Amino acid sequence: MKYCSKCGSPLEEDAAYCENCGHKRGSRTMGSPIVQRGEIVHSTKLLTSQQLLLMAIMFVGGGLMIMLMTAFIPDDPFFDDSRGMTTLMGLASMGIGLAIFILGNWNLERH
């Protein structure tokens, strides 16, 4: 018995399309071989979403750490410019982390 190369459901012998997902039988894309019975199909979507979440947490956490460090800058007029710059760096890092997470998940859902 043959199985759908897209969703893995069993195919009828004379079926031209998969009844489950509508994928055309016999149309193979590059890198998607026919799935044989008993073969384990691995998905990398979960791993990729976990990596996106980890990167976002690292950027947001780093931004929070940078902003917390501004509390320890002395109240000397010499350091006034660095206080604002450090806060901006923290906010930028948090924004980058959120952008990675939101755009990365949006891209995963599209594919």
Secondary structure as UniProt FT lines:
FT   TURN            5..7
FT   TURN            13..14
FT   TURN            19..21
FT   TURN            25..26
FT   TURN            30..31
FT   TURN            37..38
FT   HELIX           45..69
FT   HELIX           70..72
FT   HELIX           77..79
FT   HELIX           80..110
//
